[in-house]
Amino acid sequence: MQDMDADYEIPQLYKRHVFACYTQRPPGHPRGSCGALGAQPLWDRLGKAIESQGLTDTGFTAAGCLGFCKAGPLMVVYPEGIWYRPTTSEDIDEIVESHFKQGKRVDRLVMVLTRS
Amino acid sequence: MQDMDADYEIPQLYKRHVFACYTQRPPGHPRGSCGALGAQPLWDRLGKAIESQGLTDTGFTAAGCLGFCKAGPLMVVYPEGIWYRPTTSEDIDEIVESHFKQGKRVDRLVMVLTRS
């Protein structure tokens, strides 16, 4: 049986890993969706910014439904566990510049979510 | 302008958040995929275990391609940043019991990935 104790550190693949919800439900769907709230062009911009600015330490992955569908567009940044709700291109650019490049959370875009 | 300093802690939505790759490429595709490597029944088992065992502090989200497609099926657990490659139902059950319930990493299933 393997040693179950985490007695050494696993090197981290990314400094940060971003997951962005790409769920698209049709117009009028009662749950709504990040896609219906305009997520896709925002995530496209985000992915391109990460790539074009050479932020190789920042992972970017498309996610399925993250829950909280009315609160979208939603993305979450780990390991910090920070949830953001950007709605404009400028919001995306600020997250990239402030959080990903300078390490400073963008408080005005943070969503504080709680399990009910 | 908002205060850019993270001078207070944001409460965490989940103790852990699991992202599992659901990418399915057709048989013979040169990149391969987690789906082609048998991911889906494993993730189905994982999602059901989290729900049925009442692990409400463990988030579970379907992810798009996480990269490292030949190394799948791949899942990653945050905030720890631990990547696992389970291949059997028993592997899934061990991750749930050991990592999610007891907080002990399952070293034999860890994938140490590096950006080249």
gemmi code that builds the backbone of each chain (N, CA, C; Angstrom):
import gemmi

chains = {
    "A": [
        ("MET", (0.850, -1.206, 0.000), (0.000, 0.000, 0.000), (0.878, 1.246, 0.000)),
        ("GLN", (0.458, 2.194, -0.773), (1.285, 3.407, -0.880), (1.228, 4.242, 0.393)),
        ("ASP", (2.227, 5.062, 0.528), (2.245, 6.012, 1.636), (1.129, 7.022, 1.435)),
        ("MET", (0.203, 7.075, 2.366), (-0.958, 7.952, 2.197), (-0.689, 9.365, 2.697)),
        ("ASP", (0.414, 9.558, 3.367), (0.693, 10.899, 3.881), (1.336, 11.759, 2.798)),
        ("ALA", (0.846, 12.988, 2.702), (1.402, 13.934, 1.727), (2.670, 14.537, 2.326)),
        ("ASP", (3.719, 13.734, 2.335), (4.923, 14.183, 3.040), (5.923, 14.859, 2.108)),
        ("TYR", (5.520, 15.095, 0.890), (6.340, 15.942, 0.019), (5.405, 16.751, -0.852)),
        ("GLU", (5.913, 17.853, -1.338), (5.098, 18.744, -2.153), (5.158, 18.341, -3.614)),
        ("ILE", (4.015, 18.354, -4.266), (3.951, 18.140, -5.709), (4.188, 19.495, -6.388)),
        ("PRO", (5.115, 19.550, -7.339), (5.298, 20.837, -8.039), (4.024, 21.245, -8.766)),
        ("GLN", (3.734, 22.532, -8.775), (2.499, 23.020, -9.386), (2.697, 23.253, -10.885)),
        ("LEU", (1.737, 22.788, -11.657), (1.796, 22.984, -13.106), (1.616, 24.464, -13.452)),
        ("TYR", (0.682, 25.114, -12.796), (0.384, 26.520, -13.064), (0.466, 27.324, -11.773)),
        ("LYS", (0.822, 28.577, -11.934), (0.708, 29.495, -10.796), (-0.762, 29.753, -10.495)),
        ("ARG", (-1.518, 29.931, -11.594), (-2.962, 30.100, -11.474), (-3.650, 29.289, -12.547)),
        ("HIS", (-4.875, 28.862, -12.248), (-5.652, 28.109, -13.234), (-7.060, 28.684, -13.237)),
        ("VAL", (-7.452, 29.169, -14.399), (-8.728, 29.844, -14.564), (-9.717, 28.891, -15.231)),
        ("PHE", (-10.915, 28.815, -14.696), (-11.983, 28.030, -15.293), (-13.147, 28.964, -15.588)),
        ("ALA", (-13.574, 28.964, -16.837), (-14.623, 29.885, -17.275), (-15.804, 29.079, -17.800)),
        ("CYS", (-17.001, 29.444, -17.361), (-18.197, 28.674, -17.741), (-18.628, 28.984, -19.167)),
        ("TYR", (-18.677, 27.942, -19.981), (-19.116, 28.069, -21.371), (-20.520, 27.518, -21.587)),
        ("THR", (-21.249, 27.281, -20.515), (-22.588, 26.716, -20.688), (-23.486, 27.702, -21.443)),
        ("GLN", (-24.174, 27.169, -22.443), (-25.083, 27.984, -23.259), (-26.443, 27.310, -23.252)),
        ("ARG", (-27.394, 27.923, -22.593), (-28.774, 27.418, -22.658), (-29.569, 28.341, -23.569)),
        ("PRO", (-30.636, 27.814, -24.134), (-31.385, 28.622, -25.101), (-32.057, 29.824, -24.441)),
        ("PRO", (-32.364, 30.841, -25.240), (-33.047, 32.029, -24.701), (-34.352, 31.619, -24.016)),
        ("GLY", (-34.610, 32.195, -22.874), (-35.835, 31.895, -22.145), (-35.753, 30.683, -21.244)),
        ("HIS", (-34.625, 29.967, -21.277), (-34.491, 28.809, -20.395), (-34.576, 29.284, -18.943)),
        ("PRO", (-35.355, 28.583, -18.113), (-35.572, 29.093, -16.746), (-34.302, 29.177, -15.905)),
        ("ARG", (-33.315, 28.328, -16.168), (-32.094, 28.398, -15.364), (-31.179, 29.521, -15.821)),
        ("GLY", (-31.386, 29.997, -17.063), (-30.416, 30.934, -17.615), (-29.084, 30.239, -17.824)),
        ("SER", (-28.069, 30.981, -18.212), (-26.730, 30.412, -18.386), (-25.734, 31.536, -18.587)),
        ("CYS", (-24.482, 31.219, -18.352), (-23.437, 32.213, -18.602), (-23.426, 32.609, -20.071)),
        ("GLY", (-23.649, 31.621, -20.945), (-23.672, 31.935, -22.368), (-24.763, 32.919, -22.714)),
        ("ALA", (-25.941, 32.703, -22.145), (-27.063, 33.611, -22.408), (-26.789, 35.000, -21.860)),
        ("LEU", (-25.904, 35.085, -20.900), (-25.540, 36.374, -20.297), (-24.319, 37.003, -20.978)),
        ("GLY", (-23.910, 36.415, -22.101), (-22.861, 37.062, -22.895), (-21.446, 36.617, -22.598)),
        ("ALA", (-21.310, 35.400, -22.085), (-19.982, 34.964, -21.641), (-18.975, 34.763, -22.766)),
        ("GLN", (-19.427, 34.195, -23.883), (-18.432, 33.671, -24.826), (-17.431, 34.699, -25.350)),
        ("PRO", (-17.869, 35.889, -25.781), (-16.849, 36.844, -26.246), (-15.900, 37.282, -25.136)),
        ("LEU", (-16.376, 37.285, -23.911), (-15.494, 37.630, -22.786), (-14.424, 36.569, -22.593)),
        ("TRP", (-14.833, 35.305, -22.625), (-13.848, 34.220, -22.422), (-12.888, 34.135, -23.604)),
        ("ASP", (-13.418, 34.404, -24.782), (-12.518, 34.417, -25.939), (-11.429, 35.466, -25.742)),
        ("ARG", (-11.844, 36.644, -25.275), (-10.866, 37.702, -25.033), (-9.871, 37.305, -23.939)),
        ("LEU", (-10.392, 36.671, -22.919), (-9.542, 36.241, -21.812), (-8.502, 35.219, -22.269)),
        ("GLY", (-8.967, 34.218, -22.995), (-8.032, 33.195, -23.475), (-6.968, 33.776, -24.387)),
        ("LYS", (-7.396, 34.672, -25.258), (-6.433, 35.293, -26.176), (-5.443, 36.179, -25.428)),
        ("ALA", (-5.916, 36.909, -24.427), (-5.014, 37.773, -23.650), (-3.959, 36.949, -22.930)),
        ("ILE", (-4.382, 35.853, -22.344), (-3.428, 34.994, -21.630), (-2.364, 34.481, -22.601)),
        ("GLU", (-2.818, 34.091, -23.775), (-1.872, 33.549, -24.752), (-0.983, 34.654, -25.332)),
        ("SER", (-1.597, 35.752, -25.753), (-0.829, 36.774, -26.458), (0.138, 37.502, -25.534)),
        ("GLN", (-0.183, 37.538, -24.244), (0.705, 38.216, -23.305), (1.706, 37.261, -22.670)),
        ("GLY", (1.697, 36.032, -23.176), (2.719, 35.085, -22.737), (2.615, 34.676, -21.274)),
        ("LEU", (1.386, 34.641, -20.758), (1.198, 34.268, -19.350), (1.157, 32.744, -19.234)),
        ("THR", (2.315, 32.139, -19.473), (2.369, 30.678, -19.531), (2.165, 30.033, -18.170)),
        ("ASP", (2.250, 30.829, -17.113), (2.010, 30.272, -15.785), (0.533, 30.324, -15.403)),
        ("THR", (-0.297, 30.817, -16.319), (-1.733, 30.909, -16.073), (-2.476, 29.939, -16.979)),
        ("GLY", (-3.046, 28.925, -16.396), (-3.834, 27.969, -17.168), (-5.222, 28.516, -17.435)),
        ("PHE", (-5.790, 28.142, -18.567), (-7.141, 28.589, -18.924), (-7.916, 27.398, -19.472)),
        ("THR", (-9.026, 27.078, -18.847), (-9.796, 25.907, -19.237), (-11.275, 26.255, -19.315)),
        ("ALA", (-11.897, 25.815, -20.384), (-13.345, 25.938, -20.504), (-14.012, 24.992, -19.519)),
        ("ALA", (-15.031, 25.495, -18.846), (-15.744, 24.676, -17.870), (-17.194, 24.527, -18.259)),
        ("GLY", (-17.805, 23.436, -17.799), (-19.242, 23.294, -17.854), (-19.858, 24.134, -16.742)),
        ("CYS", (-21.101, 23.851, -16.475), (-21.852, 24.682, -15.525), (-21.186, 24.712, -14.153)),
        ("LEU", (-20.941, 25.904, -13.659), (-20.346, 26.115, -12.338), (-21.412, 26.370, -11.277)),
        ("GLY", (-22.671, 26.295, -11.677), (-23.741, 26.661, -10.759), (-23.928, 28.171, -10.738)),
        ("PHE", (-24.903, 28.642, -9.967), (-25.119, 30.083, -9.786), (-25.372, 30.770, -11.130)),
        ("CYS", (-26.213, 30.123, -11.930), (-26.346, 30.501, -13.341), (-26.874, 31.921, -13.525)),
        ("LYS", (-27.643, 32.412, -12.572), (-28.159, 33.776, -12.715), (-27.088, 34.818, -12.420)),
        ("ALA", (-25.987, 34.384, -11.801), (-24.938, 35.314, -11.360), (-23.829, 35.464, -12.390)),
        ("GLY", (-24.011, 34.845, -13.551), (-22.953, 34.846, -14.551), (-22.866, 36.133, -15.330)),
        ("PRO", (-21.859, 36.220, -16.205), (-20.868, 35.191, -16.541), (-19.883, 34.956, -15.397)),
        ("LEU", (-19.644, 33.678, -15.112), (-18.798, 33.322, -13.983), (-17.512, 32.636, -14.402)),
        ("MET", (-16.450, 33.026, -13.733), (-15.160, 32.351, -13.850), (-14.584, 32.226, -12.439)),
        ("VAL", (-13.730, 31.227, -12.252), (-13.099, 31.050, -10.946), (-11.606, 30.867, -11.148)),
        ("VAL", (-10.846, 31.459, -10.268), (-9.385, 31.418, -10.337), (-8.853, 30.632, -9.144)),
        ("TYR", (-8.106, 29.560, -9.440), (-7.451, 28.793, -8.375), (-5.951, 28.947, -8.480)),
        ("PRO", (-5.190, 28.813, -7.392), (-5.624, 28.272, -6.108), (-6.322, 29.263, -5.188)),
        ("GLU", (-6.466, 30.511, -5.617), (-7.040, 31.505, -4.710), (-8.516, 31.242, -4.389)),
        ("GLY", (-9.216, 30.579, -5.322), (-10.646, 30.372, -5.115), (-11.442, 31.660, -5.219)),
        ("ILE", (-11.040, 32.508, -6.152), (-11.719, 33.782, -6.359), (-12.660, 33.662, -7.550)),
        ("TRP", (-13.921, 33.994, -7.329), (-14.934, 33.959, -8.379), (-15.153, 35.377, -8.892)),
        ("TYR", (-15.115, 35.491, -10.207), (-15.329, 36.801, -10.828), (-16.550, 36.774, -11.735)),
        ("ARG", (-17.190, 37.945, -11.824), (-18.275, 38.143, -12.777), (-17.940, 39.351, -13.655)),
        ("PRO", (-17.158, 39.140, -14.704), (-16.875, 40.237, -15.634), (-18.019, 40.369, -16.627)),
        ("THR", (-18.283, 41.599, -17.054), (-19.347, 41.785, -18.046), (-18.893, 42.583, -19.266)),
        ("THR", (-17.715, 43.151, -19.216), (-17.226, 43.945, -20.350), (-15.790, 43.543, -20.690)),
        ("SER", (-15.372, 43.952, -21.879), (-13.985, 43.725, -22.274), (-13.021, 44.370, -21.293)),
        ("GLU", (-13.390, 45.548, -20.803), (-12.523, 46.240, -19.856), (-12.366, 45.435, -18.561)),
        ("ASP", (-13.446, 44.783, -18.155), (-13.348, 43.932, -16.963), (-12.327, 42.820, -17.176)),
        ("ILE", (-12.400, 42.188, -18.337), (-11.453, 41.112, -18.652), (-10.024, 41.642, -18.617)),
        ("ASP", (-9.823, 42.782, -19.269), (-8.471, 43.343, -19.328), (-7.949, 43.673, -17.931)),
        ("GLU", (-8.847, 44.131, -17.072), (-8.409, 44.478, -15.717), (-8.056, 43.229, -14.908)),
        ("ILE", (-8.826, 42.173, -15.086), (-8.497, 40.923, -14.390), (-7.130, 40.417, -14.835)),
        ("VAL", (-6.879, 40.482, -16.126), (-5.588, 40.013, -16.642), (-4.457, 40.870, -16.087)),
        ("GLU", (-4.616, 42.186, -16.201), (-3.535, 43.074, -15.794), (-3.331, 43.059, -14.279)),
        ("SER", (-4.406, 43.175, -13.549), (-4.288, 43.311, -12.098), (-4.045, 41.965, -11.422)),
        ("HIS", (-4.944, 41.037, -11.659), (-4.841, 39.766, -10.920), (-3.721, 38.883, -11.479)),
        ("PHE", (-3.755, 38.672, -12.794), (-2.830, 37.682, -13.350), (-1.404, 38.217, -13.478)),
        ("LYS", (-1.269, 39.504, -13.753), (0.080, 40.038, -13.931), (0.642, 40.666, -12.659)),
        ("GLN", (-0.234, 41.332, -11.887), (0.267, 42.012, -10.692), (-0.086, 41.286, -9.387)),
        ("GLY", (-0.908, 40.265, -9.504), (-1.265, 39.512, -8.300), (-2.220, 40.233, -7.374)),
        ("LYS", (-2.954, 41.209, -7.927), (-3.884, 41.979, -7.103), (-5.316, 41.678, -7.501)),
        ("ARG", (-6.063, 41.165, -6.571), (-7.464, 40.815, -6.787), (-8.252, 42.047, -7.216)),
        ("VAL", (-9.220, 41.846, -8.115), (-10.063, 42.959, -8.583), (-11.378, 42.908, -7.808)),
        ("ASP", (-11.384, 43.580, -6.690), (-12.504, 43.428, -5.747), (-13.855, 43.796, -6.342)),
        ("ARG", (-13.867, 44.786, -7.227), (-15.165, 45.227, -7.740), (-15.842, 44.164, -8.614)),
        ("LEU", (-15.090, 43.167, -9.056), (-15.659, 42.118, -9.909), (-15.834, 40.788, -9.181)),
        ("VAL", (-15.463, 40.749, -7.921), (-15.553, 39.502, -7.162), (-17.013, 39.172, -6.866)),
        ("MET", (-17.361, 37.912, -7.055), (-18.650, 37.391, -6.601), (-18.403, 36.545, -5.355)),
        ("VAL", (-19.032, 36.901, -4.281), (-18.949, 36.078, -3.079), (-20.154, 35.153, -3.077)),
        ("LEU", (-19.900, 33.875, -3.307), (-20.968, 32.887, -3.460), (-21.023, 31.999, -2.227)),
        ("THR", (-22.221, 31.601, -1.849), (-22.356, 30.721, -0.694), (-23.294, 29.582, -1.039)),
        ("ARG", (-22.973, 28.410, -0.498), (-23.853, 27.257, -0.648), (-24.998, 27.416, 0.321)),
        ("SER", (-26.210, 27.273, -0.200), (-27.359, 27.478, 0.687), (-27.778, 26.157, 1.317)),
    ],
    "B": [
        ("MET", (-11.402, 54.683, -7.836), (-10.771, 53.384, -8.123), (-10.828, 52.489, -6.882)),
        ("GLN", (-11.133, 51.261, -7.078), (-11.296, 50.365, -5.934), (-9.953, 50.071, -5.278)),
        ("ASP", (-10.034, 49.659, -4.075), (-8.837, 49.220, -3.361), (-8.325, 47.944, -4.015)),
        ("MET", (-7.113, 47.982, -4.533), (-6.580, 46.829, -5.253), (-5.874, 45.841, -4.341)),
        ("ASP", (-5.692, 46.207, -3.091), (-5.001, 45.297, -2.181), (-5.991, 44.297, -1.605)),
        ("ALA", (-5.566, 43.043, -1.590), (-6.419, 41.995, -1.042), (-6.259, 42.004, 0.470)),
        ("ASP", (-6.878, 42.977, 1.098), (-6.646, 43.156, 2.528), (-7.711, 42.459, 3.367)),
        ("TYR", (-8.563, 41.683, 2.726), (-9.424, 40.799, 3.501), (-9.602, 39.511, 2.720)),
        ("GLU", (-9.950, 38.474, 3.447), (-10.098, 37.170, 2.822), (-11.512, 36.980, 2.291)),
        ("ILE", (-11.607, 36.449, 1.098), (-12.907, 36.080, 0.556), (-13.254, 34.686, 1.075)),
        ("PRO", (-14.452, 34.490, 1.597), (-14.805, 33.140, 2.054), (-14.836, 32.171, 0.874)),
        ("GLN", (-14.392, 30.968, 1.110), (-14.316, 29.980, 0.037), (-15.648, 29.266, -0.138)),
        ("LEU", (-16.059, 29.145, -1.400), (-17.301, 28.439, -1.701), (-17.170, 26.946, -1.408)),
        ("TYR", (-16.045, 26.383, -1.796), (-15.803, 24.950, -1.597), (-14.498, 24.725, -0.838)),
        ("LYS", (-14.461, 23.659, -0.099), (-13.183, 23.232, 0.473), (-12.264, 22.727, -0.634)),
        ("ARG", (-12.867, 21.976, -1.560), (-12.140, 21.494, -2.726), (-13.022, 21.638, -3.950)),
        ("HIS", (-12.386, 21.814, -5.096), (-13.128, 21.901, -6.346), (-12.410, 21.037, -7.381)),
        ("VAL", (-13.152, 20.080, -7.884), (-12.615, 19.094, -8.805), (-13.050, 19.427, -10.225)),
        ("PHE", (-12.120, 19.397, -11.147), (-12.419, 19.590, -12.563), (-11.971, 18.342, -13.311)),
        ("ALA", (-12.880, 17.772, -14.063), (-12.613, 16.520, -14.771), (-12.819, 16.737, -16.266)),
        ("CYS", (-11.842, 16.288, -17.041), (-11.901, 16.516, -18.499), (-12.903, 15.601, -19.182)),
        ("TYR", (-13.865, 16.200, -19.843), (-14.886, 15.453, -20.595), (-14.650, 15.517, -22.095)),
        ("THR", (-13.480, 15.959, -22.524), (-13.234, 16.038, -23.965), (-13.290, 14.659, -24.607)),
        ("GLN", (-14.041, 14.586, -25.713), (-14.182, 13.324, -26.442), (-13.797, 13.578, -27.889)),
        ("ARG", (-12.678, 13.036, -28.302), (-12.315, 13.099, -29.722), (-12.546, 11.733, -30.339)),
        ("PRO", (-12.774, 11.720, -31.662), (-13.113, 10.441, -32.291), (-11.950, 9.446, -32.239)),
        ("PRO", (-12.268, 8.164, -32.339), (-11.217, 7.144, -32.338), (-10.186, 7.439, -33.428)),
        ("GLY", (-8.935, 7.284, -33.120), (-7.880, 7.504, -34.096), (-7.431, 8.948, -34.218)),
        ("HIS", (-8.095, 9.857, -33.507), (-7.661, 11.261, -33.560), (-6.227, 11.358, -33.035)),
        ("PRO", (-5.367, 12.103, -33.731), (-3.953, 12.115, -33.332), (-3.684, 12.676, -31.938)),
        ("ARG", (-4.538, 13.571, -31.466), (-4.309, 14.112, -30.122), (-4.793, 13.186, -29.019)),
        ("GLY", (-5.669, 12.240, -29.407), (-6.299, 11.448, -28.357), (-7.205, 12.321, -27.518)),
        ("SER", (-7.751, 11.775, -26.460), (-8.595, 12.547, -25.542), (-8.888, 11.720, -24.311)),
        ("CYS", (-9.266, 12.422, -23.261), (-9.651, 11.711, -22.043), (-10.848, 10.810, -22.311)),
        ("GLY", (-11.787, 11.310, -23.136), (-12.947, 10.492, -23.461), (-12.562, 9.198, -24.155)),
        ("ALA", (-11.629, 9.294, -25.107), (-11.186, 8.099, -25.827), (-10.464, 7.134, -24.898)),
        ("LEU", (-9.948, 7.661, -23.789), (-9.240, 6.825, -22.812), (-10.174, 6.337, -21.708)),
        ("GLY", (-11.467, 6.526, -21.913), (-12.438, 5.922, -20.990), (-12.862, 6.787, -19.817)),
        ("ALA", (-12.764, 8.109, -19.993), (-13.014, 9.001, -18.862), (-14.459, 9.006, -18.378)),
        ("GLN", (-15.398, 8.982, -19.307), (-16.753, 9.346, -18.909), (-17.367, 8.498, -17.795)),
        ("PRO", (-17.273, 7.162, -17.869), (-17.852, 6.403, -16.752), (-17.151, 6.661, -15.424)),
        ("LEU", (-15.874, 7.008, -15.486), (-15.155, 7.333, -14.245), (-15.678, 8.625, -13.640)),
        ("TRP", (-15.855, 9.636, -14.489), (-16.348, 10.926, -13.966), (-17.788, 10.811, -13.503)),
        ("ASP", (-18.558, 9.990, -14.203), (-19.935, 9.775, -13.750), (-19.938, 9.182, -12.345)),
        ("ARG", (-19.057, 8.223, -12.126), (-18.959, 7.603, -10.803), (-18.506, 8.616, -9.757)),
        ("LEU", (-17.556, 9.443, -10.159), (-17.025, 10.460, -9.246), (-18.108, 11.460, -8.843)),
        ("GLY", (-18.828, 11.957, -9.838), (-19.873, 12.927, -9.542), (-20.958, 12.335, -8.656)),
        ("LYS", (-21.324, 11.095, -8.956), (-22.363, 10.444, -8.148), (-21.888, 10.181, -6.725)),
        ("ALA", (-20.621, 9.809, -6.574), (-20.082, 9.544, -5.232), (-20.087, 10.822, -4.397)),
        ("ILE", (-19.676, 11.922, -5.001), (-19.646, 13.195, -4.276), (-21.053, 13.562, -3.818)),
        ("GLU", (-22.004, 13.346, -4.714), (-23.382, 13.695, -4.362), (-23.977, 12.727, -3.336)),
        ("SER", (-23.816, 11.433, -3.596), (-24.491, 10.448, -2.747), (-23.881, 10.398, -1.346)),
        ("GLN", (-22.607, 10.763, -1.241), (-21.963, 10.739, 0.074), (-22.050, 12.092, 0.785)),
        ("GLY", (-22.788, 12.996, 0.153), (-23.060, 14.263, 0.823), (-21.839, 15.154, 1.009)),
        ("LEU", (-20.895, 15.059, 0.082), (-19.685, 15.875, 0.195), (-19.951, 17.267, -0.375)),
        ("THR", (-20.780, 18.017, 0.342), (-21.230, 19.299, -0.179), (-20.110, 20.343, -0.214)),
        ("ASP", (-19.013, 20.055, 0.473), (-17.890, 20.992, 0.437), (-16.949, 20.714, -0.738)),
        ("THR", (-17.298, 19.720, -1.546), (-16.473, 19.362, -2.696), (-17.226, 19.696, -3.971)),
        ("GLY", (-16.737, 20.691, -4.703), (-17.343, 21.034, -5.976), (-16.881, 20.080, -7.066)),
        ("PHE", (-17.749, 19.842, -8.036), (-17.407, 18.959, -9.157), (-17.887, 19.633, -10.436)),
        ("THR", (-16.977, 19.862, -11.356), (-17.307, 20.572, -12.590), (-16.691, 19.860, -13.781)),
        ("ALA", (-17.486, 19.696, -14.815), (-16.982, 19.157, -16.079), (-16.087, 20.205, -16.728)),
        ("ALA", (-14.950, 19.756, -17.241), (-14.013, 20.672, -17.888), (-13.818, 20.272, -19.335)),
        ("GLY", (-13.462, 21.275, -20.132), (-12.958, 21.001, -21.463), (-11.524, 20.520, -21.371)),
        ("CYS", (-10.837, 20.558, -22.493), (-9.488, 19.985, -22.566), (-8.548, 20.645, -21.566)),
        ("LEU", (-7.913, 19.806, -20.759), (-6.945, 20.274, -19.763), (-5.514, 20.184, -20.289)),
        ("GLY", (-5.376, 19.768, -21.565), (-4.035, 19.510, -22.087), (-3.559, 18.124, -21.663)),
        ("PHE", (-2.373, 17.747, -22.120), (-1.765, 16.468, -21.721), (-2.669, 15.300, -22.071)),
        ("CYS", (-3.209, 15.362, -23.296), (-4.296, 14.465, -23.687), (-3.894, 12.991, -23.675)),
        ("LYS", (-2.616, 12.707, -23.878), (-2.178, 11.305, -23.867), (-2.075, 10.757, -22.452)),
        ("ALA", (-2.097, 11.660, -21.480), (-1.890, 11.277, -20.082), (-3.209, 11.039, -19.353)),
        ("GLY", (-4.313, 11.080, -20.077), (-5.609, 10.981, -19.437), (-5.998, 9.565, -19.088)),
        ("PRO", (-7.154, 9.423, -18.460), (-8.106, 10.472, -18.062), (-7.548, 11.354, -16.946)),
        ("LEU", (-7.728, 12.662, -17.122), (-7.159, 13.630, -16.183), (-8.233, 14.409, -15.436)),
        ("MET", (-7.956, 14.595, -14.160), (-8.757, 15.475, -13.316), (-7.784, 16.260, -12.450)),
        ("VAL", (-8.216, 17.436, -12.017), (-7.365, 18.242, -11.146), (-8.194, 18.717, -9.957)),
        ("VAL", (-7.566, 18.730, -8.807), (-8.230, 19.106, -7.560), (-7.590, 20.385, -7.035)),
        ("TYR", (-8.421, 21.418, -6.853), (-7.951, 22.678, -6.255), (-8.608, 22.868, -4.913)),
        ("PRO", (-7.975, 23.611, -3.985), (-6.804, 24.462, -4.192), (-5.468, 23.730, -4.194)),
        ("GLU", (-5.476, 22.427, -3.948), (-4.200, 21.730, -3.821), (-3.388, 21.723, -5.123)),
        ("GLY", (-4.106, 21.775, -6.269), (-3.403, 21.656, -7.547), (-2.838, 20.274, -7.782)),
        ("ILE", (-3.600, 19.270, -7.379), (-3.189, 17.876, -7.556), (-3.890, 17.298, -8.774)),
        ("TRP", (-3.098, 16.764, -9.704), (-3.637, 16.142, -10.912), (-3.627, 14.632, -10.720)),
        ("TYR", (-4.788, 14.044, -11.020), (-4.914, 12.595, -10.903), (-5.231, 11.971, -12.252)),
        ("ARG", (-4.762, 10.740, -12.403), (-5.111, 9.923, -13.565), (-5.688, 8.598, -13.077)),
        ("PRO", (-6.989, 8.605, -12.774), (-7.633, 7.348, -12.387), (-8.014, 6.559, -13.629)),
        ("THR", (-7.984, 5.254, -13.531), (-8.368, 4.436, -14.682), (-9.420, 3.376, -14.343)),
        ("THR", (-9.699, 3.194, -13.075), (-10.691, 2.187, -12.690), (-11.672, 2.777, -11.677)),
        ("SER", (-12.769, 2.077, -11.504), (-13.745, 2.489, -10.492), (-13.113, 2.523, -9.103)),
        ("GLU", (-12.215, 1.569, -8.857), (-11.551, 1.517, -7.552), (-10.687, 2.761, -7.333)),
        ("ASP", (-10.075, 3.225, -8.417), (-9.282, 4.457, -8.294), (-10.166, 5.634, -7.878)),
        ("ILE", (-11.313, 5.730, -8.515), (-12.245, 6.813, -8.167), (-12.656, 6.707, -6.703)),
        ("ASP", (-13.010, 5.498, -6.303), (-13.459, 5.318, -4.923), (-12.358, 5.686, -3.931)),
        ("GLU", (-11.113, 5.378, -4.289), (-10.003, 5.683, -3.379), (-9.760, 7.189, -3.298)),
        ("ILE", (-9.892, 7.877, -4.416), (-9.723, 9.335, -4.389), (-10.797, 9.969, -3.504)),
        ("VAL", (-12.023, 9.490, -3.657), (-13.107, 10.038, -2.846), (-12.849, 9.777, -1.363)),
        ("GLU", (-12.551, 8.526, -1.043), (-12.389, 8.154, 0.370), (-11.153, 8.796, 0.984)),
        ("SER", (-10.038, 8.689, 0.296), (-8.778, 9.136, 0.874), (-8.624, 10.657, 0.775)),
        ("HIS", (-8.717, 11.173, -0.440), (-8.441, 12.599, -0.609), (-9.606, 13.462, -0.113)),
        ("PHE", (-10.801, 13.154, -0.610), (-11.912, 14.064, -0.329), (-12.448, 13.899, 1.090)),
        ("LYS", (-12.424, 12.674, 1.616), (-12.989, 12.471, 2.948), (-11.936, 12.536, 4.054)),
        ("GLN", (-10.746, 12.018, 3.768), (-9.706, 11.984, 4.813), (-8.622, 13.036, 4.610)),
        ("GLY", (-8.641, 13.700, 3.445), (-7.632, 14.726, 3.199), (-6.243, 14.187, 2.900)),
        ("LYS", (-6.194, 12.921, 2.478), (-4.888, 12.304, 2.184), (-4.738, 12.072, 0.688)),
        ("ARG", (-3.771, 12.689, 0.119), (-3.477, 12.543, -1.307), (-3.217, 11.081, -1.657)),
        ("VAL", (-3.697, 10.677, -2.859), (-3.483, 9.300, -3.311), (-2.278, 9.296, -4.258)),
        ("ASP", (-1.115, 9.128, -3.676), (0.116, 9.337, -4.449), (0.223, 8.434, -5.664)),
        ("ARG", (-0.289, 7.220, -5.580), (-0.101, 6.300, -6.710), (-0.868, 6.754, -7.952)),
        ("LEU", (-1.812, 7.651, -7.788), (-2.607, 8.122, -8.934), (-2.247, 9.537, -9.371)),
        ("VAL", (-1.287, 10.134, -8.703), (-0.906, 11.515, -9.037), (-0.116, 11.547, -10.342)),
        ("MET", (-0.471, 12.507, -11.177), (0.308, 12.796, -12.378), (1.088, 14.082, -12.116)),
        ("VAL", (2.379, 14.014, -12.213), (3.198, 15.231, -12.093), (3.449, 15.746, -13.504)),
        ("LEU", (2.821, 16.867, -13.815), (2.858, 17.412, -15.173), (3.738, 18.652, -15.187)),
        ("THR", (4.448, 18.837, -16.264), (5.296, 20.034, -16.381), (5.072, 20.685, -17.734)),
        ("ARG", (5.107, 22.010, -17.736), (5.037, 22.773, -18.982), (6.392, 22.689, -19.654)),
        ("SER", (6.400, 22.325, -20.933), (7.688, 22.168, -21.620), (8.108, 23.504, -22.226)),
    ],
}
model = gemmi.Model(1)
for chain_id, residues in chains.items():
    chain = gemmi.Chain(chain_id)
    for i, (resn, *xyz) in enumerate(residues, 1):
        res = gemmi.Residue()
        res.name, res.seqid = resn, gemmi.SeqId(i, " ")
        for name, pos in zip(("N", "CA", "C"), xyz):
            atom = gemmi.Atom()
            atom.name, atom.element = name, gemmi.Element(name[0])
            atom.pos, atom.b_iso = gemmi.Position(*pos), 0.0
            res.add_atom(atom)
        chain.add_residue(res)
    model.add_chain(chain)
structure = gemmi.Structure()
structure.add_model(model)
structure.setup_entities()
